[in-house]
Amino acid sequence: GSVSLKGEENLLEYIITEVKDGKLVVKVEKGINLQPSSWKSGGISVTIPVEEISSLSMSGSGDLEGKTVLKGTDFSTRMSGSGDMEIEVEVENLEVSVSGSGDMDLSGNTDTMEVRISGSGDVHAYELDANHVSATVSGSANIRVTANESLKARVSGSGDISYRGNPEKIDSKTSGSGDISKG
């Protein structure tokens, strides 16, 4: 399928979609600040059909919502800024990185998940069934995960890591006022 854009016609002309080094890039023309007359009407929507995808990266203040389950072996997602991301995955290895104040909601299943977050954002992954989890928080961010076999948790600052599941192996360290606890 092809990429489709929805929104006010006078704003869509400033949305750029291009492929660089095998990666689809969707961005706003440099120097332009888009302000739809009403965000309630949906603002600007970009629909990207995918058959296979190995990574997602988002920066700024937009929202990304996955409409289908993303499947594969290795998958990574990175988010910086104040946006929100909601995706469902069925992958063997998942790498998650969040910086800024954005929130990420993850569901599905994976064997191994590595999640790193800095800033004040949150990663909500109780609905992501993971066997082996490595979670690192710096700042006031929070992580919620489900770990079935092993959990390596590190908190630096005032953030928290809360986990569900009954991992046989737990390796946890905190520095600062943050906490690691069973949720």
N, C-alpha and C positions, 0 to 999 in steps of 0.2 A: 504494500500500500504506500501511499504518499503522505507527507506531512500536511496537516490542514490547520489553518488559523481561523479563529472566530473572534469577533470583537468589532469595535467601531472602525469603519473603513478608513477614516482619516488617520488612525493610529497604526493599522496593520502594515502600512508601507514602510514603517520604521523597524519592523521585525526582520531580522536577517537569519536565514537558515542556510547553512553551508556545511560541506563535508571537508574536514581537514585531517590529513593523515589517518583516514579510515574512521574518523569520529564525527558524528553529527553534532554541530554546534548551533544552538539557537540563542540569539542575543539581540539586544536593542542597539540600533545604530549609535555609534559613539557621539557623545555630547547631547543626546536626546533623553529627556525624562518623560516617560509616558504617564499621563493622568487621565484615565477614562472618566467620562462625565458621571458614571455611576458604577461602583464596584459591585453593587447589589445585582446588577444585570449580568454579572459573571465576569466583568472586566475583559481580559484578553485570555483566550484559551488556545493552547497549542496541543494538537493531538498527534502522537507519533506511534504508528503501528510498528510492532517489532516481532520478529520470529525468534531472533537470538540476540542477547545482549549480555555483556560481561561487566559493564560498569555504568554508574550514573554519577554525575557531578553537577552540583547546583550551587550558585553563589548569588547573593543579593536577597531580595525580600519576596520572591515568588513562592508559590506552593506547587508541589509535585505529587500527583496522586496516581499510583499504578492501578490500572483497571483489570489487569490479568496477572496471574501468577508468573513470576520470572523464574525460569528453570535453567539449570546448568551445573557446571562443576565449580568454577571459581567465580565469585561475584564481589565487586567492591562498590561502595557508595560513599561519596564525600559531599559534605554540605558545609558551606560557610555563609555567615550572614544571619538574617532573621527569618528565613523562609521555613516552611514546614514540608515534610516529606512523609508519605504513607505508602509503603510497598509490602507485597507478600512475595516470599521467595521459597523455592525448593532447590537448594544448592548444597554441595558438599562443604565448601569453604566460603565463609562470608567475612568480609572486612568492612568495617564501618568507621568513618571518621567525621566528627562534627566539631566545628569551631564557631563561636558566636552564640547567639541567643535562639537559634532555630531548634525545633523539635522534630524528632524522627519517630514514627510509629512503624514497627516491624512485626510481621506475622509470618507463619509458615513453618519450615523446618530446615535445619542444617546440622552437619556433623560438628564443624568447628566454626566458632565465631570469635573474631577479635574486634572489640569496640573501644575506640578512644574518643574522648570528648573533652573539650576545653571551653571555658566560658561559662555561660549561664543556661545553655540549652539542656534539653532532656532527650534521652533515648528510652522509649517505651517498648520493651521487647518481651513482656511476659507471654505474649501470644506466639512468640517464636521459639519453637521447641529445639533446643541445642544440646548436644552431648558435651562438648568441651567449649568453655567460655573463658576468654581473657578480656577483662574489663578494666579500663583505666580512666579515672576522672581527675581533672585538674581544674581548680576554680570552684564555682558554686553549682556546677552541673550535676544532674542526677541520671543514673542508669538503673533500669529495671530489666532483669533478664531471667530466663529459665535455663538452668544448667542441670543436666541429668547425671553426668559422670564426673566432670571436674570443673572447678572454678578457680581462676587466678584473678584476684581483685586488688586493685591499687587505687587509693584515694589520696590526693594531695590537695588540701584546701578545705572548703566547707561543703563540698558535694557529697552525695551519698550513692552507694550501690546497694540495691535491694535485689535479692534473688529468690526464685522459687525452684522447686525440684529438690532432689536429695543427692547431691553430688558426693561421691565417696571420697574425693580428694578436694580439699579447700586450702588454698594458699592466699592469705589476705594480709595486707599491710596498709596502715593509714598514717598520714602525717597531717596535722591540722585538726580542725573540729569535725571533719567528715566522719561518716559511719558506713560500715558494711554490715548488713543484717539480712536475716531470712524474712521474706515478705509474705 
